[in-house]
Structure formats: structure tokens, C-alpha cells
Amino acid sequence: MQHLPYSKIIRIYREKQKLTLRQLSDITFFGFQTLSKYEIELIPLSDENFEVIAKAINLDYSLVFYINETLKKELDHLYECIVYDYSDEVDDIVKRIIKSNEYIPFSDLYHYYLVLMFSLDIINGKEDSLYLNDILHLKEHIDSNLIQIFYDYYAIHTSRQGKLTEAIDIINRALSLGKRSLISAMLNYHAGLLNSIQGNLKTSLEHNLEAEHLFIQEHNHIRLISVQTNIATIYARQKNLDQALEIYYRLLKEAVRSKNSDIEIVTRYNIAWCLKIMNRYSDSNRVIDEIESLAPLTINGNYIKASNLFDLNKRVLAQEIIDNCLTQNLDPLFKLKFELLNYENRNNLNDDYCSIYNPNAIYTLDSGSSTFINKEKRIMTNQKRAYLFAILTILLWSTIASAFKVSLKYLDYFQLLFF
């Protein structure tokens, strides 16, 4: 199948060179009538004859051959790379595709090309994709499969602008266009993430369970791990901690078996948080120690460890960690958490420092500290939504790309805001 018909591209580039058919006939030695029949497709044009004519009008025939013979397979494989996380292959595929982008707009693969290039821009965190305007202009002419893929990543793009409700509406619109196993799996996966951030936990769980079912059908192991992690996190936020732990331990067992250290560390952090919320402080710190044997603790890991030591009345050990962390250049949210823990540890208080958003929490502070805490609490309340959207941007990118090392870093912030 010719995705870019020889007759079409010859006519376009002949006119671009401002050549008449008569002039082209003189250059190529093909008869005028023969060229006329080629252009209106009355007679087929062989590869060899096309190559001769292409050279005469400065057309790179090798790229046209690539579009007709290979581009569809490349685009199909690129989408597989996006969905199945074959990230190591993406750059090479894109480099090959981009070489022919001068001619792709004239082919019937142009819409497919636009949607996948836009999707990659969103995955790579670009705020302004060069492909967006073209897609919006051609949207009415793009088939429903591609529109679903476009809406999927357009919803993510919209959420990064702080328009979370609008983003959820977009992804719901995409889901309503039909159920196609692989595309629907990704749509439900992202719908689960967006609804989770907005706090629609029941809806998020429904989307994640549907995504889990579809990814199992597609044998998409990497995405399945991400979805099951999301499901466990929702259970934890709903205080169904036993269910959450059951999933986390199953994921941990698989990560250890497959020797995937990134997933193992992320899962151990989730387990440590669950155990902490269950007031199993010693068990939580045992998990933190296991993490520390694998990799240096993140700031979140240090916070979990210090606060567990505080609850275990091991305040000297807790203070060593707190003092060390407070010397670092901390994000304002973590700075506040450590300042609260520092104050309570030094003053042997037992307030619920994990519930700083609780309006009923009582703080016994001197006037200076009270001013600091109240000011920081106001800043945190005002900044919470902005931080959620900023974290959403990176969490979405990292989960889409299955970049677990990046996800691990921003998991800290996610847990901080929601637990």
C-alpha cells in the first residue's frame, strides 16, 4: 500500500519547482502523455521510474520509499513503546521518523504521526507542543482511535495547567468514544490518576480496577505494576490499610523476584508509610532500614524514620536525624514537617504532627513559635493546591514513562500531602 502515492508527491513537487509537464518531459525523457497519465494515476508508476522523476524535481525518493514501506510499522511500534515502556527504543525510532517529516504531511499517516509526536511531547514534559495546533485544526478529520489517544494526553496537558476538572471531562469524553482494549487501558489508567489527585477516590478506584483488568489482558506487566500500586495507595488513603499492605507485599515479592530495585524501593516506602499510619512504628522502621541497605534514604525516608523514633520515645536518635535534615535546603513542605517534629521532639510533646491540616489539632507553643507555625500553616494551606498540580505533572510523566526513579522522588511529596 502506498501511504504517499507517487503521483501525488510528484505533482506537488513539480509545482513547487514551477515546472510544467512539458518541461518535466524534456528533463526526464518521459513522454508528455505518459507523465500526464502518471499524475492522474491512469497507469501505475514503478519504483524505478518514480526514482528517475524524483531526481529531476529534487525529491528524496528514499524517504518516500520509507514512508510507503516502513513508516506505518514504525508508528505502530512507537505507540507500543509508549504503552509498554520500551523507552530505550523511542529515540532511535523518532530520529528515523523525523527525517521524513517534510513528506509525511502529504501521506495518509499524517494524523497518526501528529498524535504520537504530541503524546511524546507530553510524556517528555513539554509545556508547548508544536503539534497541538495542527491536531486541533484537523480534529474533525481524525479517526476515533487516534482521537482517543489524543484526548488521553491532551487531558494530561490540561491538568498541568491547573485545569483538573476540565482534564477529567476530556478523558471521560475519550472513554465514551468506544472501548478498544489497549487504548482504553491507558485512558482508565490516566483517569484513575487524575481523579485520585482531585480526591475522587471511589471513581479513581473504579478506573484503576478497569485498567488493571485490561492490562492483564494485554500482558502489560510494567503498567500493571503501576496500576496496582495506585490501587493500593487509594486503599491506604481510604484507611483500608490491610488491603493496601496485601497489595504492596505482593508487589514487593514480585519486584524482589524480578530484581527490579527501583520498584522494590518505591514499594518498600509505601509499606513503611502504611505501617506508620497503623502505628506499627517499629515495623515501619525495619522497612526503612531495609531500604537504607539498598540505597540512601530520601528526605521522606528520613522523616518517616525520625517520626517513628519519636513515637517510640527514642528522641535522641530522632533528633540526630532531624538536625541533619534541617541543615539541608528543604522544600517548604518538608521544612514545615521537620520544624514541627523538631519542636515536638525537643519539648517532649505528643501532638499528632502527622495531622497538621486538622483544624482541631492543639499546639502548645511560645509566642514566637506560635507565630512561625501559624504562618507556615497558612502558607502550606495556600500552597497545597499549587503543589498538588506541580507534583501531578511530574508524577504523571514518571508513571506514564514508568520512570520509577523519578516517581520515587515525587512519591515523597505525594505521601506528604495525602497522609
Backbone torsions as a table, in degrees:
resi	resn	phi	psi	omega
1	MET	NA	133.4	176.8
2	GLN	-92.1	105.7	176.6
3	HIS	-72.9	-23.2	174.8
4	LEU	-128.4	93.6	-176.2
5	PRO	-57.1	135.7	178.8
6	TYR	-55.8	-43.6	-176.8
7	SER	-61.2	-39.2	-178.0
8	LYS	-66.9	-49.3	-176.6
9	ILE	-70.0	-31.3	176.1
10	ILE	-64.8	-45.5	-179.9
11	ARG	-61.4	-44.3	-178.9
12	ILE	-61.0	-46.8	-175.9
13	TYR	-80.0	-25.1	172.8
14	ARG	-65.1	-43.8	179.4
15	GLU	-68.8	-33.9	177.1
16	LYS	-63.4	-35.9	177.6
17	GLN	-83.3	-0.6	179.7
18	LYS	57.5	43.7	177.4
19	LEU	-106.2	136.9	171.8
20	THR	-82.8	164.5	176.4
21	LEU	-60.6	-35.7	179.0
22	ARG	-63.3	-43.6	179.3
23	GLN	-65.9	-40.2	178.3
24	LEU	-64.3	-35.8	177.1
25	SER	-61.9	-41.8	179.8
26	ASP	-65.1	-36.4	-177.1
27	ILE	-74.4	-41.4	-171.6
28	THR	-96.2	-14.0	-177.2
29	PHE	69.5	11.6	168.8
30	PHE	-82.4	145.0	179.3
31	GLY	-65.4	152.2	-179.3
32	PHE	-58.0	-46.1	-178.2
33	GLN	-66.1	-37.3	178.3
34	THR	-63.1	-45.8	178.3
35	LEU	-62.0	-39.6	179.1
36	SER	-61.1	-43.1	179.9
37	LYS	-68.7	-33.9	175.0
38	TYR	-61.1	-46.4	-174.2
39	GLU	-67.4	-33.2	179.6
40	ILE	-99.3	11.2	172.9
41	GLU	61.1	33.9	174.3
42	LEU	-77.1	-29.9	174.8
43	ILE	-130.1	144.4	-178.5
44	PRO	-69.3	149.1	-179.8
45	LEU	-108.2	118.4	-178.9
46	SER	-72.6	162.2	177.5
47	ASP	-58.7	-41.6	-177.4
48	GLU	-65.1	-45.6	179.7
49	ASN	-68.1	-36.4	176.7
50	PHE	-61.6	-42.0	-179.9
51	GLU	-59.6	-41.0	179.3
52	VAL	-63.5	-46.9	-178.7
53	ILE	-67.7	-39.8	-179.1
54	ALA	-59.6	-42.4	178.6
55	LYS	-61.0	-36.1	-177.5
56	ALA	-69.6	-25.2	-177.6
57	ILE	-112.8	20.5	177.5
58	ASN	57.3	44.0	178.8
59	LEU	-107.0	129.5	-179.8
60	ASP	-78.8	93.5	-174.9
61	TYR	-63.1	-28.7	-178.3
62	SER	-64.8	-34.6	178.7
63	LEU	-73.5	-33.7	175.3
64	VAL	-66.0	-41.8	175.5
65	PHE	-59.4	-42.0	179.9
66	TYR	-60.2	-45.5	-179.8
67	ILE	-61.3	-43.3	-176.4
68	ASN	-74.4	-32.7	-172.4
69	GLU	-101.9	-27.9	-167.6
70	THR	-127.2	-29.4	-169.5
71	LEU	-58.1	-42.8	-179.6
72	LYS	-58.6	-43.8	178.2
73	LYS	-64.3	-39.1	179.9
74	GLU	-64.8	-43.2	-179.8
75	LEU	-66.9	-40.7	176.3
76	ASP	-60.1	-43.6	-179.2
77	HIS	-69.0	-34.6	177.7
78	LEU	-62.7	-42.0	178.0
79	TYR	-65.2	-38.8	175.1
80	GLU	-60.3	-40.8	178.6
81	CYS	-61.9	-39.7	179.3
82	ILE	-64.9	-45.6	-173.8
83	VAL	-79.8	-39.2	-175.9
84	TYR	-97.6	1.5	175.7
85	ASP	64.5	47.4	169.2
86	TYR	-90.6	61.2	-169.4
87	SER	-64.4	-26.8	-178.8
88	ASP	-66.3	-21.2	-176.4
89	GLU	-93.3	-16.1	-170.9
90	VAL	-60.5	-48.8	-175.2
91	ASP	-58.1	-44.0	-179.1
92	ASP	-65.2	-40.8	179.0
93	ILE	-63.5	-46.0	-178.2
94	VAL	-62.6	-40.4	178.6
95	LYS	-59.8	-40.9	179.0
96	ARG	-67.8	-41.2	-178.5
97	ILE	-66.8	-44.7	-175.7
98	ILE	-60.5	-30.2	-179.9
99	LYS	-58.6	-28.6	-176.9
100	SER	-104.0	14.7	-173.5
101	ASN	-69.4	-12.0	174.8
102	GLU	-68.1	-31.4	-174.5
103	TYR	-102.1	-20.0	-176.5
104	ILE	-57.0	-38.7	-179.7
105	PRO	-58.2	-19.6	-179.7
106	PHE	-91.7	-1.2	-176.8
107	SER	-101.2	167.0	178.0
108	ASP	-81.6	4.5	176.3
109	LEU	-99.0	5.3	-173.9
110	TYR	-61.3	-44.1	-178.4
111	HIS	-63.7	-41.7	178.1
112	TYR	-60.0	-45.8	178.5
113	TYR	-59.7	-48.2	-178.2
114	LEU	-60.0	-47.5	-175.8
115	VAL	-64.1	-42.5	-179.2
116	LEU	-71.4	-37.5	177.3
117	MET	-65.5	-39.2	175.9
118	PHE	-63.4	-44.3	179.9
119	SER	-59.0	-42.3	178.7
120	LEU	-64.9	-38.8	176.9
121	ASP	-58.8	-43.2	-179.6
122	ILE	-67.1	-43.3	177.9
123	ILE	-59.9	-37.5	-178.8
124	ASN	-84.1	4.8	173.0
125	GLY	80.8	17.4	179.3
126	LYS	-72.7	131.3	-179.8
127	GLU	-75.3	-37.1	-178.0
128	ASP	-122.5	107.1	178.1
129	SER	-88.1	134.1	179.3
130	LEU	-67.5	-16.3	-174.2
131	TYR	-93.4	-12.3	-171.9
132	LEU	-63.5	-48.6	-177.5
133	ASN	-60.7	-40.5	179.1
134	ASP	-62.9	-40.4	179.8
135	ILE	-66.5	-45.1	179.9
136	LEU	-61.6	-35.9	179.2
137	HIS	-68.8	-35.5	-175.7
138	LEU	-99.5	4.2	-169.5
139	LYS	-51.9	-39.4	-177.1
140	GLU	-67.1	-17.8	-176.2
141	HIS	-103.2	-0.7	-177.5
142	ILE	-91.1	137.3	-176.1
143	ASP	-69.5	162.3	-169.7
144	SER	-64.0	-33.7	177.3
145	ASN	-59.0	-49.7	-178.4
146	LEU	-68.9	-35.4	178.5
147	ILE	-63.2	-37.6	177.0
148	GLN	-62.4	-44.1	178.2
149	ILE	-62.9	-43.8	179.6
150	PHE	-60.7	-50.2	-179.0
151	TYR	-58.9	-35.4	179.4
152	ASP	-55.6	-53.4	-176.5
153	TYR	-82.1	-23.5	174.0
154	TYR	-67.6	-34.3	176.0
155	ALA	-63.5	-42.1	177.5
156	ILE	-63.8	-44.6	177.4
157	HIS	-57.0	-43.3	-179.4
158	THR	-66.6	-40.0	-179.5
159	SER	-63.5	-32.7	-179.7
160	ARG	-69.7	-16.2	176.1
161	GLN	-90.1	6.8	178.9
162	GLY	86.0	8.2	-177.6
163	LYS	-101.1	69.2	-171.6
164	LEU	-69.7	-42.3	179.1
165	THR	-62.2	-43.2	177.7
166	GLU	-63.3	-39.1	179.1
167	ALA	-62.2	-42.4	178.9
168	ILE	-65.1	-38.5	176.5
169	ASP	-61.0	-41.1	-179.9
170	ILE	-63.1	-45.1	-177.0
171	ILE	-71.2	-31.5	174.8
172	ASN	-66.8	-37.5	176.9
173	ARG	-61.9	-41.4	179.4
174	ALA	-63.6	-42.3	179.9
175	LEU	-63.2	-31.0	-178.4
176	SER	-73.6	-11.9	-176.8
177	LEU	-79.8	-5.4	178.5
178	GLY	137.8	161.0	-178.3
179	LYS	-109.2	107.4	175.3
180	ARG	-120.2	118.3	-162.5
181	SER	-41.9	-58.5	-174.1
182	LEU	-70.1	-45.1	179.6
183	ILE	-64.1	-43.8	-179.9
184	SER	-64.0	-34.2	177.7
185	ALA	-60.8	-46.4	179.7
186	MET	-67.1	-39.4	178.9
187	LEU	-61.9	-46.2	179.0
188	ASN	-66.0	-36.3	177.4
189	TYR	-59.3	-50.3	-179.0
190	HIS	-72.5	-34.5	176.2
191	ALA	-62.2	-37.2	176.9
192	GLY	-63.4	-41.7	178.7
193	LEU	-64.3	-47.0	-177.2
194	LEU	-64.1	-44.3	179.3
195	ASN	-67.3	-32.5	177.1
196	SER	-63.8	-44.4	179.4
197	ILE	-63.8	-37.3	179.9
198	GLN	-76.0	-10.9	178.8
199	GLY	93.8	7.3	177.5
200	ASN	-84.4	73.3	-170.0
201	LEU	-66.9	-38.8	179.9
202	LYS	-63.6	-46.1	178.8
203	THR	-65.1	-41.6	179.0
204	SER	-59.9	-43.3	-179.9
205	LEU	-62.5	-41.3	178.9
206	GLU	-60.4	-45.5	179.6
207	HIS	-64.5	-42.2	-178.8
208	ASN	-66.7	-38.0	178.2
209	LEU	-66.3	-38.1	176.2
210	GLU	-66.6	-42.6	177.7
211	ALA	-61.6	-41.2	178.4
212	GLU	-58.3	-46.6	179.6
213	HIS	-59.2	-44.6	-177.1
214	LEU	-71.7	-38.4	178.9
215	PHE	-68.1	-31.5	174.5
216	ILE	-63.6	-42.9	177.7
217	GLN	-61.5	-36.6	-177.1
218	GLU	-86.7	-1.9	-178.8
219	HIS	56.7	38.0	-179.4
220	ASN	-95.3	89.5	-170.8
221	HIS	-66.9	-43.3	-176.9
222	ILE	-63.7	-48.7	179.0
223	ARG	-63.9	-35.1	179.4
224	LEU	-61.4	-40.7	177.0
225	ILE	-61.1	-44.9	-179.7
226	SER	-62.3	-44.7	-179.0
227	VAL	-64.5	-44.4	-179.5
228	GLN	-65.7	-33.4	173.9
229	THR	-64.1	-42.3	177.9
230	ASN	-62.3	-41.7	179.4
231	ILE	-61.6	-45.4	179.4
232	ALA	-62.5	-39.9	180.0
233	THR	-64.5	-38.6	177.2
234	ILE	-63.7	-44.6	177.4
235	TYR	-58.7	-40.7	179.4
236	ALA	-63.4	-42.8	179.6
237	ARG	-67.3	-26.6	176.3
238	GLN	-86.0	4.0	-178.9
239	LYS	67.7	18.7	170.9
240	ASN	-89.0	67.8	-167.5
241	LEU	-71.0	-32.5	178.3
242	ASP	-64.2	-41.2	177.3
243	GLN	-64.2	-42.4	179.5
244	ALA	-61.1	-46.8	-178.9
245	LEU	-63.2	-38.0	179.4
246	GLU	-58.5	-44.0	179.4
247	ILE	-69.0	-45.3	-179.0
248	TYR	-59.5	-42.9	-179.7
249	TYR	-66.7	-35.2	176.6
250	ARG	-65.5	-42.2	177.7
251	LEU	-65.5	-37.9	179.1
252	LEU	-64.2	-43.4	179.3
253	LYS	-59.0	-42.7	-179.8
254	GLU	-68.7	-39.7	179.6
255	ALA	-63.7	-41.1	178.3
256	VAL	-66.2	-42.8	-179.9
257	ARG	-61.5	-40.8	-177.9
258	SER	-88.1	-0.1	179.0
259	LYS	58.2	39.5	176.7
260	ASN	-97.0	93.0	-172.2
261	SER	-67.0	-33.7	-179.4
262	ASP	-62.8	-49.7	179.4
263	ILE	-65.6	-37.1	179.2
264	GLU	-59.7	-44.8	-177.7
265	ILE	-67.5	-45.4	178.1
266	VAL	-57.1	-44.7	-177.7
267	THR	-66.8	-39.5	178.4
268	ARG	-63.6	-38.3	176.2
269	TYR	-61.7	-41.7	178.7
270	ASN	-63.2	-40.2	177.9
271	ILE	-64.0	-43.2	179.7
272	ALA	-59.8	-40.8	178.6
273	TRP	-64.7	-44.8	179.8
274	CYS	-58.8	-47.2	-179.6
275	LEU	-62.5	-36.8	178.3
276	LYS	-63.6	-45.5	-179.8
277	ILE	-63.1	-30.3	179.0
278	MET	-82.2	5.0	-179.0
279	ASN	65.6	23.7	176.0
280	ARG	-96.9	70.0	-169.3
281	TYR	-66.3	-40.5	180.0
282	SER	-65.6	-42.6	178.1
283	ASP	-63.3	-40.5	179.0
284	SER	-60.7	-44.4	-179.3
285	ASN	-71.4	-26.5	173.9
286	ARG	-64.2	-38.3	177.3
287	VAL	-67.1	-40.6	177.5
288	ILE	-61.2	-40.0	177.5
289	ASP	-63.3	-37.1	177.3
290	GLU	-64.1	-40.3	177.3
291	ILE	-62.8	-43.7	-176.9
292	GLU	-63.7	-26.2	177.1
293	SER	-75.6	-16.5	-179.7
294	LEU	-97.5	-35.5	-175.3
295	ALA	-162.8	158.2	176.1
296	PRO	-58.6	143.3	-179.7
297	LEU	-68.4	143.4	169.9
298	THR	-74.9	173.5	178.2
299	ILE	-62.3	-33.9	177.7
300	ASN	-66.2	-40.7	177.6
301	GLY	-61.1	-41.2	177.2
302	ASN	-64.7	-37.1	179.4
303	TYR	-66.2	-45.1	178.8
304	ILE	-58.7	-46.0	-177.5
305	LYS	-63.0	-46.4	-178.5
306	ALA	-65.0	-44.0	-178.0
307	SER	-69.6	-32.7	174.0
308	ASN	-64.6	-43.2	177.6
309	LEU	-61.5	-37.9	177.0
310	PHE	-59.8	-47.5	-178.8
311	ASP	-68.4	-22.9	177.3
312	LEU	-89.7	7.6	-179.3
313	ASN	62.1	27.8	174.4
314	LYS	-103.2	66.5	-167.1
315	ARG	-74.8	-26.4	178.0
316	VAL	-66.1	-46.2	177.8
317	LEU	-64.5	-39.2	178.7
318	ALA	-62.6	-41.8	-176.7
319	GLN	-65.5	-33.9	177.8
320	GLU	-60.4	-43.4	179.2
321	ILE	-68.4	-43.5	-179.2
322	ILE	-60.3	-48.5	-178.6
323	ASP	-60.6	-42.1	179.8
324	ASN	-63.1	-42.5	-177.9
325	CYS	-70.8	-35.2	-179.0
326	LEU	-70.8	-14.6	175.1
327	THR	-81.1	-10.9	-178.4
328	GLN	-88.6	163.1	177.9
329	ASN	-82.4	90.0	-172.4
330	LEU	-89.2	149.7	167.4
331	ASP	-59.2	145.6	-178.2
332	PRO	-53.2	-36.7	-179.8
333	LEU	-66.0	-44.4	178.2
334	PHE	-71.1	-34.0	177.6
335	LYS	-59.1	-44.5	179.3
336	LEU	-63.3	-44.8	-179.5
337	LYS	-60.6	-43.4	-180.0
338	PHE	-70.9	-34.6	177.2
339	GLU	-63.7	-42.9	177.9
340	LEU	-63.2	-46.6	180.0
341	LEU	-64.0	-39.3	178.4
342	ASN	-61.1	-46.4	-179.1
343	TYR	-62.2	-46.7	-176.3
344	GLU	-69.3	-37.2	179.7
345	ASN	-66.2	-41.7	-179.0
346	ARG	-70.3	-27.1	-176.3
347	ASN	-105.8	9.8	176.8
348	ASN	54.2	39.2	177.7
349	LEU	-89.9	161.1	-178.5
350	ASN	-126.1	29.2	178.1
351	ASP	-66.1	162.1	179.0
352	ASP	-81.9	84.7	-176.9
353	TYR	-70.3	-11.4	177.5
354	CYS	-82.5	-8.4	-176.2
355	SER	-117.3	55.4	-174.9
356	ILE	-71.7	-9.9	176.7
357	TYR	-91.5	-5.9	-176.0
358	ASN	-73.0	116.1	-177.7
359	PRO	-66.6	-17.7	-179.6
360	ASN	-91.1	-2.8	179.2
361	ALA	-63.8	139.1	-177.8
362	ILE	-110.9	130.1	-179.9
363	TYR	-117.8	127.6	176.2
364	THR	-102.9	99.3	-172.1
365	LEU	-132.9	153.2	170.7
366	ASP	-73.2	169.3	-172.2
367	SER	-60.5	-40.3	-179.2
368	GLY	-65.2	-47.0	-179.9
369	SER	-66.4	-37.9	179.5
370	SER	-60.8	-42.1	178.1
371	THR	-61.2	-44.0	-179.9
372	PHE	-62.1	-49.2	-176.1
373	ILE	-64.2	-45.9	-179.5
374	ASN	-61.5	-41.4	178.6
375	LYS	-63.4	-46.1	-178.3
376	GLU	-65.5	-36.3	178.7
377	LYS	-65.0	-40.2	178.0
378	ARG	-63.9	-43.8	178.9
379	ILE	-60.4	-42.9	-177.2
380	MET	-65.8	-41.8	178.6
381	THR	-61.1	-44.5	-179.6
382	ASN	-67.3	-32.6	-175.6
383	GLN	-90.2	-10.8	-171.2
384	LYS	-58.3	-48.4	-178.5
385	ARG	-63.4	-42.7	179.3
386	ALA	-61.3	-41.2	178.8
387	TYR	-64.7	-38.7	179.4
388	LEU	-58.5	-44.3	-178.7
389	PHE	-69.5	-37.3	178.3
390	ALA	-64.8	-43.1	179.8
391	ILE	-68.3	-37.8	177.3
392	LEU	-55.7	-43.1	-179.2
393	THR	-55.2	-48.0	-174.9
394	ILE	-78.6	-37.8	177.3
395	LEU	-62.8	-41.5	177.8
396	LEU	-61.9	-46.8	179.9
397	TRP	-60.0	-46.6	-173.8
398	SER	-70.4	-34.8	178.0
399	THR	-74.2	-37.1	176.8
400	ILE	-60.1	-45.4	-177.7
401	ALA	-85.3	-1.0	-174.7
402	SER	52.6	37.6	179.7
403	ALA	-87.9	85.3	-169.6
404	PHE	-68.6	-26.3	177.2
405	LYS	-67.6	-39.5	176.1
406	VAL	-69.3	-43.4	179.8
407	SER	-59.5	-38.9	179.7
408	LEU	-58.3	-43.9	-178.7
409	LYS	-60.7	-45.2	-174.4
410	TYR	-89.1	-8.4	169.4
411	LEU	-60.9	-35.1	177.7
412	ASP	-53.1	-50.4	-177.0
413	TYR	-67.3	-38.7	-179.0
414	PHE	-61.9	-47.8	179.4
415	GLN	-64.2	-38.5	-178.8
416	LEU	-60.8	-39.6	-176.6
417	LEU	-79.8	-27.4	-171.0
418	PHE	-108.0	-11.1	-179.3
419	PHE	-115.4	NA	NA
